[in-house]
Amino acid sequence: MDVTSSTVFIPGATSGIGLGLALRLQARGSTVVVGGRRRELLEQLAVTHPGLGTVVIDTTDEASIAAAVTELAQRHPTLDTLITMAGIMEPEDLLDPASLEVAERTVAVNLLGPIRLVHAFLPGLLAQPAATVMTVTSGLAYVPLPATPTYSATKAAIHSWTESLRVQLADTRVQVVELVPPAVRTTLMGQQEEESAMPLEEFLDEVVGLLQSDPGAQQVLVRRVGFLRDAVAEGRYPEVLAALSGRHR
Ligand SMILES: NC(=O)c1ccc[n+]([C@@H]2O[C@H](COP(=O)([O-])OP(=O)(O)OC[C@H]3O[C@@H](n4cnc5c(N)ncnc54)[C@H](OP(=O)(O)O)[C@@H]3O)[C@@H](O)[C@H]2O)c1
């Protein structure tokens, strides 16, 4: 992905990592459209960030995705990059039957959402001279946080799905990249002030640096995510799972 000249759509960029990445890509010369459900926030963003495109989208709703595809094809026919950023993270107590609702919602947004988005946007991306699909997983795809079982499972599933997508698109001009954030200070699950989470700006600096230094990379891995992502390879999985389990009790 070329951060300086791409035309990028980021559904899930009304806040946090998505918005931060959108503004950095725009600052480097790319054309960026942000998406999300919060219409008022999108309207404000369009005013505070001239040139930033906005699209209202609910990634759990096929009709909403289809409308976004049509709108973007008209407004940005050179759209060549899709970043499937939208996600939710909610704790679940598996001994409480009410947590099933959380699980179902999490699968709809975090697992089915990116799959639907890629299906909907792929025909347009395949028609471009070069294109990128970036999925967004988590260090928790590699070692689960037991307090958020379905969240962790959806991120592991998207990691796996991304690997298959890359193989299936190998003979096309669509590059497939997995962004693997560690804990970052956003409002995703109220960790915006958590000392142990990575400051958002620091994370974004490292991500954009990696995208620039290695535009062909299959995964975007900031140093901090190695603790989780490399736990199995480095024989640390039991200790890391035990450390993450502490947070549940
Ligand atoms: N922060 C972390 O520690 C961390 C770590 C690993 C991975 N990640 C991943 O990074 C991504 C961004 O998270 P964040 O930390 O930046 O949290 P965030 O600030 O809460 O951002 C989540 C974004 O997803 C959007 N969204 C949620 N449900 C949606 C839906 N149904 N349709 C469309 N958009 C939807 C939200 O917009 P609306 O509410 O306006 O719809 C918001 O823009 C997520 O996939 C998350 O799992 C984050």
PDBQT file of the ligand as one rigid body, heavy atoms in Angstrom, charges set to zero:
ROOT
HETATM    1  N1  LIG A 301      -7.808  -0.213  20.859  1.00  0.00    +0.000 N 
HETATM    2  C1  LIG A 301      -7.301  -1.416  21.019  1.00  0.00    +0.000 C 
HETATM    3  O1  LIG A 301      -6.730  -1.750  22.077  1.00  0.00    +0.000 OA
HETATM    4  C2  LIG A 301      -7.363  -2.417  19.909  1.00  0.00    +0.000 A 
HETATM    5  C3  LIG A 301      -6.524  -3.536  19.963  1.00  0.00    +0.000 A 
HETATM    6  C4  LIG A 301      -6.591  -4.480  18.955  1.00  0.00    +0.000 A 
HETATM    7  C5  LIG A 301      -7.474  -4.300  17.901  1.00  0.00    +0.000 A 
HETATM    8  N2  LIG A 301      -8.273  -3.195  17.864  1.00  0.00    +0.000 N 
HETATM    9  C6  LIG A 301      -9.221  -3.081  16.756  1.00  0.00    +0.000 C 
HETATM   10  O2  LIG A 301      -9.104  -1.822  16.137  1.00  0.00    +0.000 OA
HETATM   11  C7  LIG A 301     -10.357  -1.477  15.547  1.00  0.00    +0.000 C 
HETATM   12  C8  LIG A 301     -10.705  -0.055  15.935  1.00  0.00    +0.000 C 
HETATM   13  O3  LIG A 301     -10.916  -0.009  17.341  1.00  0.00    +0.000 OA
HETATM   14  P1  LIG A 301     -10.618   1.288  18.236  1.00  0.00    +0.000 P 
HETATM   15  O4  LIG A 301      -9.756   0.854  19.332  1.00  0.00    +0.000 OA
HETATM   16  O5  LIG A 301     -10.191   2.408  17.380  1.00  0.00    +0.000 OA
HETATM   17  O6  LIG A 301     -12.069   1.535  18.896  1.00  0.00    +0.000 OA
HETATM   18  P2  LIG A 301     -13.183   2.637  18.646  1.00  0.00    +0.000 P 
HETATM   19  O7  LIG A 301     -12.634   3.998  18.842  1.00  0.00    +0.000 OA
HETATM   20  O8  LIG A 301     -14.335   2.200  19.492  1.00  0.00    +0.000 OA
HETATM   21  O9  LIG A 301     -13.540   2.467  17.114  1.00  0.00    +0.000 OA
HETATM   22  C9  LIG A 301     -14.425   1.504  16.643  1.00  0.00    +0.000 C 
HETATM   23  C10 LIG A 301     -15.000   2.005  15.337  1.00  0.00    +0.000 C 
HETATM   24  O10 LIG A 301     -15.859   0.984  14.818  1.00  0.00    +0.000 OA
HETATM   25  C11 LIG A 301     -17.051   1.584  14.387  1.00  0.00    +0.000 C 
HETATM   26  N3  LIG A 301     -18.133   0.611  14.410  1.00  0.00    +0.000 N 
HETATM   27  C12 LIG A 301     -18.526  -0.206  15.411  1.00  0.00    +0.000 A 
HETATM   28  N4  LIG A 301     -19.584  -0.944  15.036  1.00  0.00    +0.000 NA
HETATM   29  C13 LIG A 301     -19.856  -0.591  13.753  1.00  0.00    +0.000 A 
HETATM   30  C14 LIG A 301     -20.832  -0.988  12.806  1.00  0.00    +0.000 A 
HETATM   31  N5  LIG A 301     -21.764  -1.917  13.090  1.00  0.00    +0.000 N 
HETATM   32  N6  LIG A 301     -20.827  -0.409  11.587  1.00  0.00    +0.000 NA
HETATM   33  C15 LIG A 301     -19.897   0.530  11.279  1.00  0.00    +0.000 A 
HETATM   34  N7  LIG A 301     -18.943   0.950  12.120  1.00  0.00    +0.000 NA
HETATM   35  C16 LIG A 301     -18.941   0.390  13.351  1.00  0.00    +0.000 A 
HETATM   36  C17 LIG A 301     -17.276   2.760  15.336  1.00  0.00    +0.000 C 
HETATM   37  O11 LIG A 301     -18.062   3.755  14.698  1.00  0.00    +0.000 OA
HETATM   38  P3  LIG A 301     -19.609   4.055  15.000  1.00  0.00    +0.000 P 
HETATM   39  O12 LIG A 301     -19.847   3.843  16.468  1.00  0.00    +0.000 OA
HETATM   40  O13 LIG A 301     -19.774   5.475  14.553  1.00  0.00    +0.000 OA
HETATM   41  O14 LIG A 301     -20.372   3.095  14.142  1.00  0.00    +0.000 OA
HETATM   42  C18 LIG A 301     -15.846   3.266  15.505  1.00  0.00    +0.000 C 
HETATM   43  O15 LIG A 301     -15.525   4.165  14.467  1.00  0.00    +0.000 OA
HETATM   44  C19 LIG A 301     -11.365  -2.528  16.026  1.00  0.00    +0.000 C 
HETATM   45  O16 LIG A 301     -11.548  -3.508  15.013  1.00  0.00    +0.000 OA
HETATM   46  C20 LIG A 301     -10.661  -3.146  17.219  1.00  0.00    +0.000 C 
HETATM   47  O17 LIG A 301     -11.082  -4.468  17.474  1.00  0.00    +0.000 OA
HETATM   48  C21 LIG A 301      -8.232  -2.243  18.827  1.00  0.00    +0.000 A 
ENDROOT
TORSDOF 0
